[in-house]
Amino acid sequence: MVCCIIFYLRTLNIFQSNNTDNEDQHKIENNLIATRVYLIVLILTFISLTFSLSLITQTTKVTLRYPTVEQVKTLPLDLQCPCSRLSIIYGTFITLEARFHQICSSDFISERWIKAIYSGRNSTHFYQGDFRGIGSAQFQVLASLCQLSQNNVEDGLSSFYDTSLINSQMLFEDLLKATIQVSIQQFNTTVPVTFKSQLDLINKLIFGNQLISGLRTIFDVEYINNGESNIFANYLFYGNSNITENQCVTDYNIGVLSGIYNISNNETTILFHIPGFLSGCMPINSLLQSTLECFYNQTCVDKLLSYLSTNETFQAMNETKQTLFPSKFTIQSIINDIMVEEWISNISYEKYFNQCAPVSCTYSQIQRHDFIYILIEIISLVGGITLILGISIPIIIQFIRKPKIKKIKSKPKISCKIES
């Protein structure tokens, strides 16, 4: 069988003329060679065409009706899905939570602590730097600042949640989260600035109107009964020198280290210094310049309590929980960030997608031609290819194998003449 096929291929002559009797041996050989070249070129041409057509890609537009969020996550980035609504409220797919400084959830802003450190009517009898005279008022202010910061955050979040995301096209998850994170960063910057501005305004109003504390922190009031019932009020000095700059008349921000002082025979001695904590003209001003380092130390808290008329016990704050504010940061620094340690955001893409509710999505799909397309294309080219090859190959072979005509050189004639 194999021998028959080989013999058939060796003798195959598709360019054989109808009148084989007139064909000489040279022409028959040309036709056989042309047949073989023709078949080889034809096969190689079809292989090349098939390979080329299989590599060619085509782009088609695909429309997906009522897509799901799972489908959208797997589709190409050129996906276009018009939203059913132009604007989407942030609050429908975003939750933003503030984790406040732990002082705002500690014992030190509780009513129990404020009562424990309150000295009652004796508050005005202590030295101006004594914690027993001003400490209760300072921690009342601190509790109010915690409450104010929480209220400001709640008000800010309410406005933030009412903000609308305006976009006619559905956003991919990565782009949505990047866009919202920018808005959250702006919110995180704006709210503390607003809160600090309000607090600065309050302080300016207090000092500008020369409002004074009911505690003996600004004036030293003396009542002298000399028959005329005279009352003398002198500004207190803070610091080591009796100069005007150390009087509250010029600045409410001056102060001294707070602690427990003992007054005996008109002499003041310090029994215990509270690290980083200040006393001054106004409870709020000295508080903002203070640090909370003592209240992270249980030993410091217990020692302070030992000088107070209380049997209560209080737990110091945990310094290891600090993420943003070191223990030696001033309360003013904490206030500048609205007492927020961390903002925790959650952006739900599924909820956003449900609000967008696209009816259809369109995307481009790139794919190679299938076998049927390639077969049809090759069949459509068969006629032209076979015609061109059938005409050109025999001519080329005949030209290459043109028979050589031998030239016969004439021999010179030798003349022989016999002279008589």
Residue pairs with C-beta under 8 A, 6 or more apart in sequence:
11 32
12 32
12 35
12 39
13 28
13 31
13 32
13 35
14 35
14 38
15 31
15 34
15 35
15 38
15 390
15 394
16 23
16 28
16 31
17 23
23 31
26 401
26 403
29 401
30 394
30 397
30 398
30 401
31 394
33 397
33 401
34 393
34 394
34 397
34 398
37 393
37 397
38 389
38 390
38 393
41 389
41 393
42 385
42 386
42 389
45 385
45 389
46 378
46 385
49 377
49 378
49 381
50 374
50 378
53 369
53 373
53 374
53 377
53 378
54 368
54 369
54 374
55 368
56 368
56 369
57 366
57 367
57 368
58 366
58 367
58 368
58 369
59 364
59 365
59 366
60 364
60 365
60 367
61 362
61 363
61 364
61 365
62 362
62 363
62 364
62 365
63 360
63 361
63 362
64 71
64 75
64 360
64 361
64 362
64 363
65 359
65 360
66 359
66 360
67 75
67 81
67 358
67 360
67 361
69 349
69 350
69 353
69 354
72 79
72 81
72 170
72 172
72 353
72 361
73 173
75 361
75 363
76 363
76 364
76 365
77 172
78 363
78 364
79 172
79 361
79 362
79 363
80 169
80 361
80 362
80 363
81 169
81 170
81 356
81 358
81 360
81 361
81 362
82 168
82 169
82 170
82 358
82 359
82 360
83 167
83 168
83 169
83 170
83 356
83 357
83 358
84 356
84 357
84 358
84 359
85 355
85 356
85 357
86 166
86 167
86 168
87 164
87 165
87 166
88 164
88 165
88 167
88 352
88 355
88 356
89 161
89 162
89 163
89 164
89 165
89 355
90 160
90 161
90 162
90 163
90 164
90 165
90 180
90 183
91 161
91 162
92 351
92 352
92 355
93 347
93 348
93 349
93 351
93 352
93 355
94 161
94 180
94 345
94 346
94 347
94 348
95 345
95 346
95 348
96 157
96 160
96 184
96 187
96 343
96 344
96 345
96 346
97 343
97 344
97 345
98 150
98 153
98 157
98 338
98 340
98 342
98 343
98 344
99 340
99 341
99 342
99 343
99 344
100 146
100 149
100 150
100 339
100 340
100 341
101 325
101 334
101 339
101 340
101 341
102 317
102 318
102 321
102 322
102 341
103 109
103 142
103 146
103 292
103 295
103 317
103 334
103 339
104 146
104 149
104 150
104 339
106 295
106 315
106 317
107 113
107 314
107 315
108 139
108 142
108 295
108 314
108 317
109 139
109 142
109 143
109 146
110 143
112 312
112 314
113 139
113 312
113 314
114 136
114 139
114 140
114 143
115 136
116 305
116 308
116 310
116 312
116 314
117 131
117 132
117 135
117 136
117 139
117 308
117 310
118 136
119 126
119 132
119 133
119 136
119 309
122 132
123 132
123 133
123 134
123 136
123 215
123 216
124 133
124 215
124 216
125 133
125 216
126 132
126 133
126 216
126 261
126 263
127 133
127 261
127 263
127 268
128 134
128 216
128 217
128 236
128 238
128 256
128 279
129 238
129 255
129 256
129 257
129 258
129 259
129 261
129 279
130 258
130 259
130 260
130 261
130 279
131 258
131 259
131 260
131 274
131 277
131 279
131 304
132 260
132 307
132 308
133 215
133 216
133 217
133 279
134 215
134 217
134 258
134 279
134 283
134 286
135 258
137 213
137 215
137 283
138 283
138 284
138 286
138 287
138 290
140 283
141 283
141 284
141 287
142 287
142 331
145 199
145 331
145 335
145 339
146 339
148 195
149 195
149 335
149 338
149 339
149 340
152 191
152 194
152 195
152 198
152 338
153 191
153 338
153 340
156 187
156 190
156 191
156 194
160 183
160 187
163 183
165 179
165 180
170 353
170 356
170 358
170 361
171 179
171 352
173 349
176 347
176 349
176 352
177 347
177 349
180 345
180 347
181 345
184 343
184 345
188 340
188 343
191 338
192 336
192 337
192 338
192 340
195 335
195 338
196 335
196 336
196 338
199 335
202 284
203 252
203 284
203 285
205 211
206 252
206 282
206 284
207 252
212 218
212 219
213 281
213 282
213 283
215 283
216 236
217 236
217 248
217 279
217 280
217 281
217 282
217 283
218 235
218 236
218 248
218 281
218 282
219 233
219 234
219 235
219 236
220 233
220 234
220 235
220 236
221 231
221 232
221 233
222 231
222 232
222 233
222 234
223 229
223 230
223 231
223 232
224 230
224 231
224 232
235 247
235 248
235 249
236 247
236 248
236 281
237 243
237 246
237 247
238 246
238 247
238 248
238 254
238 255
238 256
238 280
238 281
239 246
239 254
239 256
244 250
245 251
245 254
246 254
247 254
248 254
248 280
248 281
248 282
251 281
252 280
252 281
252 282
252 285
253 280
253 281
253 285
253 289
254 280
254 281
255 278
255 279
255 280
255 281
255 285
255 286
255 289
256 278
256 279
256 280
257 273
257 274
257 277
257 278
257 279
258 273
258 274
258 277
258 278
258 279
258 286
258 290
259 270
259 271
259 272
259 273
259 274
259 277
260 270
260 271
260 272
260 304
260 307
261 268
261 269
261 270
261 271
262 268
262 269
262 270
262 271
271 307
272 303
272 304
272 307
274 294
274 300
274 304
275 291
275 293
275 294
275 297
275 300
276 290
276 291
276 292
276 293
276 294
276 328
277 290
277 291
277 294
278 286
278 287
278 289
278 290
279 286
280 286
280 289
287 331
288 330
288 331
288 332
288 335
289 330
289 331
289 332
290 330
290 331
291 327
291 328
291 329
291 330
291 331
292 317
292 327
292 331
293 300
293 327
293 328
294 300
294 301
294 304
295 301
295 316
295 317
296 316
296 317
296 318
296 319
296 327
297 316
298 315
298 316
300 316
301 314
301 316
305 312
305 313
305 314
319 327
322 341
323 341
323 342
324 337
324 341
324 342
325 333
325 334
325 337
325 341
369 377
